[in-house]
Amino acid sequence: KGSAPSFTSCPPNQAAELGFVKKIPFKAKDADPNDVISFTLVKAPSFVSLSTALYYWLDASWNATLSVNATSKEEIGEHEITVKVTDGKLYKLCTFRLTIIYKGGVLVWKPSVVPKTHSAPLVAAIGGASGKIIQVVDDISLYPSLTPFDAVFVLLGVYPDNHVLQDNEVETLKLYLSGSGKGRLYMEGGDT
């Protein structure tokens, strides 16, 4: 046995909507033609499953499909997924982030440079007062439109742990203010 199997590509971070099934394909190859490859979930929440590997002779690849089926509001948020591909002796890992999103309720956008401690008191206050589903995300581009949200909170942090809005982010927020009719946008940060 000479070489470990390898993923032809590890998927980038993914988003899946609550209540809808999402399928994510995996493909791997092995330089040793007689090896039989398998895929396993090393780390994943219970609503994620992985099919058995199938061999495609046209491109000499092994393929599997990851299925995401989040159905409970407790599953909203970020989850780390790690998939292992092995020939029985050697292996490679693929790790990515899966965010379960819900279109509605209250969105709290806390860019990744802003410490998580900035969002905790806000989430507790909103949850107690509104009773609505609250989502905290670090990537606002997960949502092509913010229209479904009752309110959007933007936590930009304080220097040196702050985020400066990019033009595309500003446009997304402006569209929410002008197009949704709700216009409940709250921003805070030392440089806002």
Secondary structure, DSSP 8 states (H G I E B T S, - for coil): -----EES-----EEEETTS-EEEEEEEE-SSTT---EEEEEE--TTEEE---EEETTTTEEEEEEEE---SGGG-EEEEEEEEEESSS-EEEEEEEEEEE-SSSEEEE--TTS-GGGTHHHHHHHHHHH---EEEES-GGG-S--TT-SEEEEE-EETTEE----HHHHHHHHHHHHHSS---EEEE-TT-
